């Protein structure tokens, strides 16, 4: 199918659609260009003008014979002579034009997006240096994607700013001596670019944080009035996440196939809100594999991520676990949230219903029930490399939901508020040599809450003591014997998901005298930091976290679909596990009546195994209108929309192949298959370049992908 962008053609490089109607990726770019020839007389010599309209297969070179027959043509890197003047051209006689911004030249050392998908790619709103090596007089004429005039420029080296998304037409006119001008056309794709947050310039990083603070400190009504309909306040975003993740029937965003699409869409929603405040912003991502490499389990909080002027410390020394220093100090949580959201905690704070914490600020703790880091370490390259070998996207979704990103939430959020004098969770998890079990209590609490056994107060006044505003299972298990408590946990599936809880050493060392005490401990819930709850978007570290998952998935899609060096099965689904967060139980609360005062009765919901709505391929995401056309997206449609080669996707990443911490450890995600490259002993980016899948960097700065 052909696509028109403005007044000039853009060649469609996609293969025929898949049998299910989904769009296929582009073919692997070659080094040649589709050209249209027109002969001009310049300075008394016959030369050829070539309109460059996109990358094509090498076989598509209709003008190549004519070009090479001209006595004035020289191979790429040499000159095309115009009488006494010369211009550096490519193998088809087209003047070589380069596009670069400060990141490409000075920080990355390579083209944004690895130089994939489009011949010429620029960052929207970012100053771009456009250069042609010529002695002739140069004029440029830039046309917007809709065909309207953008700007005119002059000079062999000039700085341009592309104000719109999409494919622009750039006309280059060369006038040599007193001859007529020769004109060449170039297609230039403009997108927002997402960089690793540590590589941002100081100006760009401050712009990001300043805009993020506007999101956190401006209500929805005022934000829309000041910044337009794309603005989203933090309360809007947290409520959206709560409606999905803290629903009583099931989790509509996590623990199933919709995990990645929901969080990619959610991140884009925030990104577009930031851009309504400061248009130059691209959502940075946090490559925490760098932190896993640079820091240990004891030093990970020394990362610049947690600097005061970035995201602030994990621990501030506050008894209430509030952030007390830096730009996020005492960042508030919405009070009287019952006027804004149908989901809130008993104190009226915009939190999960079972998180009865009354402190009206964002909270964090490095400990989960006394266990440092919750027993976890930062997900590392070894884990990503293992998952890269999986074929089915359902396995990818499961790993990205769990071990490849989940620990970050627990390590920053934490959990507290339990009787430390009576119970010792650290000793319990040490007894079974499984420190990661520290998070199992909260996961089990949520499971019992959804089934109706664990009940939390619907309202507590602001002066209600903490001990009088707690969740419990007393309405159902208060009079249980130890044997009945054991059987209850067995019947409810807790022991099936957590067999370690049956270990006598776990129970005794933890201080629980019986299964009933253990059950009561679970039903207490305690308090958790925002990142370990359904209100996680309140913590600013939430926002750069999920870009790593998208980059990783995109790299797999490129390596499989375009390069053929791995395989991918894109049948929609999810690899379920027998763990406490993945019960795939859905509870129907529609049959639970309300009492006369509007509160819920103690009748239990009907629960059974099922797929939670929001995770099937045709389920519609709660966010949309990303192109300003009112479009909504199903999970599968958004998965296709976020293919990195999609012209309509408004952003791309600085690199898909650059994982510097992994390269430093000789951890590469895809085994090389090219025998010539294998003979050279190359892997990773160097192998991709040697095999012709990617272009080598032309910038003087060291290629960050190869460091």
C-alpha positions in Angstrom: 0.0 0.0 0.0 1.2 3.5 -0.8 1.2 6.4 1.7 1.1 10.1 0.8 2.7 12.6 3.1 2.0 16.1 1.9 2.8 16.8 -1.7 5.5 14.2 -2.3 5.5 10.4 -2.3 6.8 8.3 0.5 7.7 4.8 -0.4 6.0 2.1 1.7 8.7 -0.4 2.7 6.4 -2.8 4.4 5.9 -6.4 3.3 2.5 -7.6 2.5 0.2 -7.6 5.5 0.0 -10.7 7.7 -2.8 -13.1 7.2 -4.6 -11.6 10.3 -4.6 -8.2 8.6 -1.8 -6.8 10.9 0.7 -4.6 9.2 4.1 -6.2 8.5 7.4 -4.5 9.4 9.5 -2.9 6.8 12.1 -4.9 4.8 15.6 -4.6 6.0 17.0 -1.3 4.7 19.6 -1.5 2.0 22.1 1.2 1.2 20.4 2.3 -2.1 17.6 4.8 -2.7 14.7 4.9 -5.0 15.4 7.7 -7.4 13.7 9.7 -10.1 16.1 11.1 -12.7 16.0 14.5 -14.3 18.7 15.9 -16.5 19.9 19.5 -16.0 22.6 21.6 -17.4 24.8 23.2 -14.7 27.9 25.2 -15.5 28.0 23.9 -19.0 28.0 20.2 -17.9 25.2 17.6 -18.1 24.5 16.3 -14.7 21.7 14.3 -13.2 19.3 15.4 -10.4 18.0 12.6 -8.2 14.9 12.8 -6.0 15.5 10.7 -2.9 12.2 9.5 -1.6 13.1 6.7 0.9 15.1 3.6 1.5 14.5 0.6 -0.7 15.8 -2.8 -1.6 19.1 -2.6 -3.3 17.6 -3.9 -6.5 15.4 -0.8 -6.8 17.9 1.5 -8.6 16.4 2.5 -12.0 18.7 5.4 -12.4 21.9 3.7 -11.4 23.1 2.9 -14.9 22.5 6.4 -16.2 24.3 7.9 -13.2 27.4 5.7 -13.5 27.7 6.5 -17.2 28.3 10.2 -16.5 31.9 11.1 -16.7 31.4 13.5 -13.7 30.3 10.7 -11.3 32.6 9.5 -8.7 31.8 6.8 -6.0 30.5 7.6 -2.6 32.8 9.8 -0.6 34.2 11.5 -3.7 33.0 14.5 -5.6 30.4 15.4 -8.3 32.0 18.2 -10.2 30.2 21.3 -11.3 32.8 23.0 -13.5 35.3 24.4 -10.9 33.2 23.3 -8.0 32.5 19.9 -6.4 30.0 18.2 -4.2 30.3 14.9 -2.2 27.7 12.5 -3.5 26.7 8.9 -2.9 26.9 6.0 -5.3 23.9 7.2 -7.2 25.1 10.8 -7.7 22.9 12.2 -4.9 24.6 14.8 -2.7 25.1 13.4 0.7 23.2 15.3 3.4 23.8 14.5 7.1 21.5 15.3 10.0 22.6 15.4 13.6 21.8 16.8 16.9 24.0 17.4 20.0 23.2 14.0 21.4 24.3 12.2 18.3 27.5 14.2 17.9 28.6 14.6 21.5 26.8 12.0 23.8 25.6 8.9 21.9 28.2 8.9 19.1 25.6 7.2 16.9 22.4 8.1 15.1 19.2 8.2 17.1 17.2 5.0 16.8 20.4 3.2 15.7 19.9 4.7 12.2 17.1 2.1 11.5 13.9 2.4 9.6 14.4 5.8 7.9 17.3 7.2 5.9 17.0 10.5 7.6 15.6 10.8 11.2 15.6 13.9 13.3 14.3 14.8 16.8 11.2 17.0 16.9 11.8 20.5 18.4 15.5 19.8 18.8 18.1 21.9 16.9 19.4 19.7 14.0 22.6 20.5 12.1 22.0 19.8 8.4 25.1 19.6 6.3 26.1 19.0 2.7 29.8 18.9 1.6 29.9 21.3 -1.4 31.5 24.4 -2.8 28.3 25.4 -4.5 25.8 27.9 -3.2 23.2 26.1 -1.1 19.5 26.8 -0.4 17.1 24.6 1.5 13.3 24.5 1.5 11.5 22.5 4.2 7.9 21.3 3.7 5.7 20.1 6.5 4.1 16.6 6.4 0.8 18.2 5.5 2.4 19.9 2.5 2.5 23.4 3.9 5.7 25.4 3.8 7.8 25.2 6.9 11.1 27.3 6.6 13.8 28.2 4.2 17.5 28.0 5.0 20.8 28.8 3.3 24.3 27.5 3.6 26.1 24.2 3.3 25.8 23.8 7.1 22.7 25.1 8.7 20.6 24.5 11.9 17.0 23.5 11.4 14.2 22.8 13.8 11.5 20.4 12.8 8.3 21.5 14.5 6.0 18.7 13.4 5.8 15.0 13.7 6.0 12.8 10.5 7.8 12.8 7.2 8.9 16.2 5.9 10.2 17.0 2.4 13.5 18.8 2.3 14.5 20.4 -1.0 18.2 21.0 -1.5 19.2 23.5 -4.3 22.8 23.7 -5.5 23.9 26.6 -7.7 27.4 26.3 -9.0 29.1 29.3 -10.7 26.6 31.0 -12.9 24.6 27.8 -13.9 21.1 26.9 -13.1 20.2 25.4 -9.7 20.0 21.6 -9.4 17.4 20.5 -6.9 17.3 17.3 -4.8 14.5 16.0 -2.6 15.0 14.3 0.8 12.5 12.6 3.0 13.1 13.4 6.7 11.2 11.7 9.5 10.7 13.7 12.7 9.9 12.1 16.0 10.3 12.7 19.8 13.2 10.8 21.2 13.5 9.1 24.5 17.0 9.1 26.0 18.4 7.2 29.0 18.0 9.7 31.8 21.7 9.8 32.7 22.6 10.9 29.2 20.2 13.9 29.2 21.8 17.4 29.0 21.4 19.4 32.1 18.9 21.7 30.4 16.8 18.8 29.1 16.9 17.0 32.4 15.8 20.1 34.3 13.0 20.7 31.7 11.8 17.2 32.3 11.7 17.5 36.1 10.2 21.0 36.1 7.4 19.8 33.8 6.9 16.7 35.9 6.5 18.9 39.0 3.9 20.9 37.2 2.0 17.6 36.6 2.3 16.8 40.4 1.3 20.2 41.6 -1.4 21.4 39.3 -5.0 20.1 39.5 -6.7 18.7 36.4 -9.1 21.6 35.9 -6.3 24.3 36.0 -3.9 22.1 34.0 -6.4 21.7 31.1 -7.1 25.5 31.2 -3.4 26.4 31.1 -2.0 23.6 28.9 -4.8 22.1 26.9 -6.7 18.8 26.7 -3.6 16.6 26.7 -2.7 17.7 30.2 -3.0 15.0 32.9 -2.6 15.8 36.6 -0.9 13.3 38.8 -4.3 12.7 40.5 -5.8 11.9 37.1 -3.1 9.4 36.4 -3.1 7.8 39.8 -6.9 7.4 39.7 -6.6 5.8 36.3 -4.1 3.3 37.6 -6.1 2.6 40.7 -9.2 1.9 38.7 -7.3 -0.7 36.8 -5.0 -2.2 39.5 -7.1 -1.8 42.7 -10.4 -3.0 41.2 -12.1 -5.5 43.5 -12.8 -8.1 40.9 -9.2 -8.5 39.5 -6.2 -6.5 38.3 -7.0 -5.2 34.8 -3.4 -3.9 34.2 -1.0 -6.5 35.7 -0.3 -10.2 35.9 -1.6 -11.0 32.5 -1.1 -10.2 28.8 -2.1 -6.5 29.0 0.8 -5.6 31.3 3.1 -4.1 28.6 0.5 -2.4 26.4 -1.2 -0.7 29.4 2.1 0.7 30.7 3.4 1.7 27.3 0.2 3.6 26.8 0.2 5.0 30.3 3.8 6.3 29.8 2.8 7.9 26.5 -0.1 9.6 28.2 2.2 11.1 30.7 4.7 12.0 28.0 2.1 13.9 26.1 1.0 15.7 29.2 4.6 16.8 29.8 4.8 18.0 26.2 1.7 20.1 26.7 3.8 22.0 29.2 7.2 21.9 27.5 7.0 20.6 23.8 10.7 19.7 23.6 10.4 16.9 26.2 10.8 13.2 25.4 10.1 10.8 28.2 13.5 9.6 29.5 13.9 6.0 30.5 15.9 4.4 33.3 18.2 1.6 32.2 18.5 0.0 35.6 20.8 -2.8 34.2 23.4 0.0 34.6 22.6 0.2 38.3 22.7 -3.5 38.6 26.2 -3.5 37.2 27.6 -0.4 39.0 26.1 -1.0 42.5 25.6 -3.8 44.9 22.6 -4.7 47.0 24.1 -2.5 49.7 24.9 0.5 47.5 22.2 0.7 44.8 20.6 3.8 46.5 23.9 5.7 45.7 22.8 5.8 42.0 22.3 9.4 40.7 18.7 8.3 40.1 18.2 9.0 43.8 20.0 12.4 44.0 18.0 15.1 45.7 17.6 17.1 42.5 16.5 14.0 40.6 14.0 11.5 42.2 15.1 11.9 45.8 16.3 9.3 48.3 14.7 6.0 49.1 15.3 6.5 52.8 15.3 10.0 54.4 15.4 8.9 58.0 11.7 9.8 58.6 9.8 7.7 61.0 6.8 8.1 58.7 8.9 7.0 55.6 8.3 10.4 54.0 10.8 11.9 51.5 12.2 14.8 53.4 14.9 16.2 51.1 15.2 17.3 47.5 12.7 18.4 45.0 10.1 15.7 46.0 10.3 16.4 49.7 6.9 16.2 51.3 5.2 15.7 48.0 1.5 15.4 48.9 -1.0 12.7 48.3 -4.5 13.9 47.5 -6.8 14.3 50.5 -10.6 14.1 50.4 -10.1 11.9 47.4 -13.6 10.4 47.8 -14.7 13.6 46.0 -12.5 12.7 43.0 -12.1 8.9 42.9 -14.2 5.9 43.6 -11.0 4.2 44.9 -9.3 5.6 47.9 -8.2 4.6 51.4 -10.3 4.9 54.6 -8.7 8.3 55.5 -9.8 9.7 52.1 -6.3 9.6 50.6 -5.8 8.7 47.0 -4.3 5.3 47.8 -5.2 1.6 47.5 -8.2 0.8 49.8 -6.1 -1.7 51.8 -3.2 0.7 52.3 -4.6 2.4 55.4 -1.6 4.7 55.8 -2.9 8.1 57.0 0.3 10.1 56.2 -0.6 12.5 53.4 2.7 12.4 51.6 4.5 10.0 49.2 6.3 7.3 51.2 9.2 4.9 50.6 11.1 2.3 52.5 14.1 0.2 51.7 12.7 -2.5 54.0 9.8 -4.8 53.4 8.6 -6.0 56.8 12.2 -5.5 58.0 13.8 -7.3 55.1 16.3 -5.1 53.3 15.4 -4.5 49.7 12.6 -7.0 50.2 15.2 -9.6 49.6 15.6 -8.5 46.0 18.4 -7.1 43.8 18.1 -4.9 40.8 17.2 -6.8 37.7 20.4 -7.4 35.7 21.7 -8.2 32.3 21.8 -12.0 32.9 18.0 -12.0 33.5 17.3 -10.0 30.3 19.7 -12.1 28.2 17.8 -15.3 29.4 14.4 -13.9 28.5 15.7 -12.6 25.1 15.9 -16.3 24.1 12.2 -16.8 24.7 10.1 -17.1 21.6 6.5 -16.5 22.7 5.5 -12.9 23.6 3.4 -14.4 26.4 6.7 -15.5 28.1 8.1 -12.0 27.5 5.0 -10.4 29.1 5.2 -12.6 32.1 8.9 -11.9 32.7 8.5 -8.2 32.1 5.6 -8.2 34.6 7.7 -10.0 37.2 11.4 -10.5 37.6 12.6 -8.0 35.0 10.9 -5.0 36.6 8.8 -6.0 39.7 11.7 -5.9 42.2 12.2 -2.2 41.6 8.7 -1.5 42.8 9.3 -3.5 46.0 12.8 -2.2 46.7 11.6 1.5 46.5 8.2 1.1 48.0 8.7 -1.3 51.0 6.2 -2.2 53.7 6.1 -1.5 57.4 3.6 -1.2 60.4 3.7 -4.6 62.1 4.5 -5.9 65.6 8.3 -6.1 65.3 8.4 -7.2 69.0 6.4 -10.3 68.2 7.2 -11.2 64.6 10.5 -11.5 62.8 9.9 -11.8 59.0 13.7 -11.6 58.4 14.2 -14.7 60.5 11.3 -16.5 58.7 12.6 -15.9 55.2 16.2 -16.7 56.3 14.9 -20.0 57.7 13.8 -21.1 54.2 16.7 -19.3 52.4 14.3 -17.2 50.3 14.4 -13.6 51.3 12.2 -12.6 48.4 9.3 -14.1 50.3 9.0 -10.9 52.2 6.7 -9.4 49.6 4.3 -12.4 49.7 2.3 -11.1 52.7 1.0 -8.1 50.9 0.3 -10.1 47.8 -1.7 -12.6 49.9 -3.5 -9.8 51.6 -4.7 -8.4 48.3 -5.9 -11.8 47.2 -8.0 -12.2 50.3 -9.3 -8.7 49.9 -10.5 -9.4 46.4 -12.3 -12.6 47.6 -14.0 -10.6 50.3 -12.5 -12.3 53.4 -10.2 -9.3 54.2 -12.2 -6.2 54.9 -10.9 -2.7 55.4 -12.8 0.3 57.0 -14.6 2.3 54.3 -14.0 5.6 56.2 -11.9 6.8 59.1 -11.8 10.3 60.4 -8.5 12.2 60.2 -8.1 11.8 64.0 -8.7 8.1 64.1 -5.7 6.4 65.6 -3.8 4.1 63.2 -4.5 1.0 65.3 -8.3 1.7 65.0 -8.2 2.0 61.2 -6.8 -1.3 60.1 -7.9 -4.1 57.7 -8.6 -7.5 59.1 -10.4 -10.8 58.4 -12.1 -10.9 61.8 -15.5 -11.1 60.3 -14.7 -14.6 58.9 -11.7 -16.1 60.8 -11.8 -14.6 64.3 -13.1 -17.8 65.9 -11.0 -20.2 63.7 -9.0 -22.9 65.4 -5.5 -23.4 64.2 -6.6 -26.4 62.1 -9.4 -24.3 60.6 -7.0 -21.5 59.7 -4.7 -24.0 58.0 -7.6 -25.5 56.0 -8.8 -22.0 55.1 -5.4 -21.0 53.6 -5.3 -24.4 51.9 -8.7 -24.0 50.4 -8.1 -20.4 49.3 -5.0 -21.4 47.5 -2.5 -19.6 49.7 -0.4 -22.7 50.4 -0.6 -23.7 46.8 1.0 -20.4 45.7 3.2 -20.2 48.9 4.2 -23.8 49.9 7.1 -22.3 51.9 4.5 -21.1 54.4 3.9 -24.7 55.5 7.6 -25.1 56.5 7.7 -25.4 60.3 11.0 -23.4 60.4 9.4 -20.5 58.5 6.4 -20.4 61.0 8.4 -20.9 64.2 11.3 -18.5 63.3 8.8 -15.8 62.2 7.1 -15.9 65.6 3.8 -17.2 64.4 2.7 -19.7 67.0 0.2 -21.3 64.6 -1.4 -21.0 61.2 -4.1 -18.9 62.7 -1.5 -16.3 63.8 0.1 -16.3 60.4 -3.3 -15.8 58.8 -4.0 -12.9 61.2 -0.7 -11.4 60.3 -1.6 -11.5 56.6 -4.9 -9.9 57.3 -3.4 -7.0 59.1 -1.8 -5.7 55.8 0.2 -2.9 57.4 1.4 0.1 55.3 3.3 0.1 52.0 5.1 2.8 50.1 3.4 4.0 47.0 5.7 2.0 44.6 4.6 -1.3 46.2 0.9 -0.4 45.7 -1.7 0.3 43.1 -1.0 4.0 43.6 2.6 3.5 42.3 2.4 6.4 39.8 2.4 8.7 42.7 6.1 7.9 43.1 8.0 9.8 40.4 10.4 6.9 39.9 7.5 5.0 38.4 7.5 7.1 35.2 11.0 6.3 33.7 10.8 2.7 34.8 8.9 1.0 32.0 10.8 2.3 29.0 13.3 -0.4 29.5 10.6 -3.1 29.0 9.5 -1.4 25.7 13.0 -1.1 24.4 13.8 -4.7 25.2 10.6 -5.9 23.5 11.3 -3.7 20.5 14.8 -5.0 20.1 13.4 -8.5 20.1 10.8 -7.6 17.4 13.5 -6.0 15.2 16.0 -8.9 15.7 13.3 -11.4 14.8 11.1 -9.8 12.2 13.6 -7.6 10.3 16.9 -9.4 10.9 15.9 -13.0 11.3 18.6 -13.7 14.0 16.0 -14.9 16.6 12.4 -16.0 16.4 9.2 -14.6 17.8 5.7 -15.9 18.2 3.3 -13.0 18.5 0.2 -15.1 19.4 -1.6 -13.1 22.1 -1.4 -14.6 25.6 0.5 -14.9 28.9 2.6 -17.5 30.7 0.9 -17.9 34.1 2.7 -19.1 37.2 1.7 -20.5 40.5 2.6 -17.5 42.5 0.6 -15.2 44.8 0.4 -12.3 42.4 -0.8 -14.5 39.5 -3.9 -16.4 40.7 -5.9 -15.6 37.6 -9.0 -15.6 39.8 -11.8 -13.1 39.0 -14.4 -12.2 41.6 -17.9 -10.9 40.7 -19.0 -8.3 43.3 -22.2 -7.4 41.4 -24.2 -9.8 43.6 -22.9 -8.3 46.9 -25.7 -6.0 48.2 -25.2 -2.7 49.9 -26.5 -2.0 53.4 -28.9 0.8 54.1 -26.0 3.2 55.0 -24.4 2.5 51.6 -21.7 0.2 53.0 -21.0 -3.2 51.7 -22.6 -6.2 53.3 -20.5 -9.2 54.5 -21.8 -11.4 51.7 -18.9 -12.8 49.7 -18.5 -12.3 45.9 -18.5 -15.2 43.4 -14.9 -16.0 42.4 -13.6 -18.3 39.8 -10.7 -18.9 37.3 -10.9 -16.6 34.4 -9.1 -14.0 32.3 -9.4 -10.5 33.8 -10.9 -8.0 31.4 -8.3 -5.6 30.1 -5.9 -8.4 29.1 -7.5 -10.0 26.1 -6.2 -9.0 22.7 -9.4 -7.1 21.7 -9.9 -5.4 25.1 -9.7 -1.6 24.8 -7.1 0.4 26.6 -8.4 3.2 28.9 -6.0 5.7 27.3 -5.9 6.8 23.7 -6.1 9.7 21.3 -2.4 9.7 21.0 -2.5 11.2 17.4 -5.2 13.8 18.2 -7.7 11.9 16.1 -9.8 10.4 18.9 -8.5 6.9 18.2 -8.9 4.1 20.8 -6.7 1.0 20.8 -7.2 -2.6 21.7 -4.2 -4.4 23.3 -3.3 -5.9 19.9 -3.8 -2.7 18.0 -1.5 -0.8 20.5 1.1 -3.5 20.3 1.1 -3.0 16.6 1.1 0.8 16.9 4.2 0.6 19.1 6.2 -1.3 16.5 9.4 0.8 16.4 9.2 1.1 12.6 5.7 2.5 12.6 5.6 5.9 10.9 2.7 7.1 13.1 4.4 6.2 16.4 5.2 9.7 17.8 8.4 8.7 19.5 11.4 6.4 19.3 14.3 5.5 21.6 17.8 6.8 21.3 18.9 3.1 20.7 17.3 -0.3 20.9 20.6 -2.2 20.7 22.6 -0.2 23.2 22.8 -1.9 26.6 26.2 -0.7 27.8 26.2 -2.5 31.1 25.4 -5.8 29.4 28.1 -5.2 26.7 30.6 -4.5 29.5 29.8 -8.0 30.9 29.8 -9.7 27.5 26.1 -10.3 27.9 24.4 -10.2 24.4 20.8 -10.8 23.9 20.9 -12.6 20.5 23.5 -15.1 19.3 25.2 -14.2 16.1 24.3 -16.3 13.1 26.3 -14.7 10.2 29.3 -17.0 9.6 31.5 -14.2 8.4 30.8 -12.2 11.5 31.2 -15.2 13.7 34.6 -15.7 12.2 35.6 -12.2 13.4 34.4 -13.0 16.9 31.9 -10.1 17.0 28.7 -9.9 19.0 26.1 -7.3 19.8 26.2 -3.9 18.0 29.6 -4.6 16.4 28.1 -7.8 14.9 25.0 -6.0 13.6 27.2 -3.4 11.9 29.5 -6.0 10.4 26.6 -8.0 9.1 25.1 -4.9 7.4 22.0 -4.7 9.6 23.0 -1.3 11.0 25.1 1.6 9.8 28.4 2.4 11.4 28.5 5.6 13.2 29.8 8.6 11.3 30.3 10.8 14.3 33.6 11.6 15.9 32.4 10.9 19.4 32.9 7.3 20.6 29.9 5.1 19.8 28.2 4.6 23.1 26.8 1.3 21.9 30.3 -0.1 21.6 31.7 1.1 24.9 
